[in-house]
Amino acid sequence: MEVSGIAKEKDLYINEQIRAREVMVIGPNGEQLGVKPIKDAITLATYAGFDLVLISPNANPPVCKIMDYNKFKYESKKKQKENMKKQRETNLEVKEYRLSVTIDIHDFNTRVNNSSKYLEKGHRVKVSIKFKGREMAHPELGREVLLRFADALKEVATIEQQPKMEGRFMNMLLMPIKEK
C-alpha cells in the first residue's frame, strides 16, 4: 500500500504506517485496552482479524482503534453520499420561464411541458411576463395568462406566490406538489 495515498484520504494511518512508539488502544467494541507498544497493538489487531487505525494522532499518547478499515471507509463514503444528497435536496434550483401577453398556444404548451418536467424533478418554477408599451394598461391580461399557466400545471404544481406586478414584469412562483 502507498503511504501518501492513505495520508491524503482523511489522514488515517493503518498498521505499519503508524510511526508512534506507544499508542492508546481502543478495542473493536469501544473498550479501552490501555497504552501498548505499537508492535503489541498491531499483533492484537491481527489476532482479532482487524486493522489498527490511528484515530487521533495529536493526542498524547496517540489513540488507535482496532476496526475493519475497509468497512469504515465504505460506511464513511456512504454517509458522505447521503449528506450530499440531503444538501442537493435543500439547494433546489429555480427555473424561469418568460411568457408574453400575446403568447401563441403552441409556445404556451411547449413552455407548460418543459416546466412540468422540471417540476417533476422537484425544482421550483418562476413564470414572468414582461409588459411592453401599451400592454402596461392591461395587467389583467398578463394575470390571466399566468393563471392559465398555473391551471395547466395543477397536477404537478401549486402556486407558491400569486402573480404580482414588479415594474414592467408580472411574476408568479410555482412549487412542485410533495408526494406523500
Beta strands, then each sheet from edge to edge (+ up, - down):
strand 1: 22-26
strand 2: 32-37
strand 3: 51-56
strand 4: 63-67
strand 5: 94-99
strand 6: 124-130
strand 7: 157-166
strand 8: 169-176
sheet 1: 2+ 1- 4- 3+
sheet 2: 5+ 6+ 8- 7+
end
